[in-house]
Amino acid sequence: TIVNPGNPTGVSIPKATLQRAVDLCRQHGVWLVLDCTYEYFTTDREHHQPIPTFPDDKHVLHIFSFSKSYSLAGYRCGYICLSKDSEDLWPSIMKIQDTIPIGPPRISQIVALGAMQVGKEWVYEKYDTLQGSRKAILDALHPLRTMGGSGAMYVMAQLPPTVRDDIEVCRRLVEDYGIATIPGTYCGFPGWIRVCYANLEPDICLVAAQRLRDGVQDIVVDAATSE
């Protein structure tokens, strides 16, 4: 399974890289599941083109959700797309549909249909309002090595080598600077922190970014003096 754009990393994977994964899975006769929950949340799109998909490859399944793209978290509605040539997979898909979810609530289906009728341009317009917050957070993390920021709503930052306890760093950022981040340890990246830039209004996010900048600078200075 590949999540693109990525959570927790915030990385948007280019088509050439995904194509290598598609070809590799085909070569070895295995399925590739592409989790496209953040399909419209990418900063490097050209002419508002969506993320790469592979509808003609019968070994590739695409998972989509309304939770993020259309801000419908809690409605629990999404869908799966696969090639028309994947006849051998359809019975298993229908078995899962029949025995586990049956179907999302009626209200969720109505809202999801309305979201699709409004279209992705509405999503792009809303997502673009995050770009100021994204830039402010990236600038605040500048002393550190960063990963992400090209997709979804997340950025990962690597702490100095002498700082080994990312959980303690996140606790310090909350207690001393009033800014909440997620320890990389909780995301499979010990020694990193994870920042989301979509939880606050843009003007408030600028205040948060300044707090983060102050905290990061102090952490970097403390790490340098402890070497």
Secondary structure, DSSP 8 states (H G I E B T S, - for coil): -EESS-TTT-----HHHHHHHHHHHHHHT--EEEE-TTTT-BSS-STT------TT-TTEEEEEEHHHHTS-TTS--EEEEE-TT-TTTHHHHHHHHHHTT----HHHHHHHHHHHHH-HHHHHHHHHTTHHHHHHHHHHTTTSEEEE-SBTTEEEEE--TT---HHHHHHHHHHHH----EEGGGGT-TTEEEEESSSS-HHHHHHHHHHHHHHHHHHHHHHHHT-
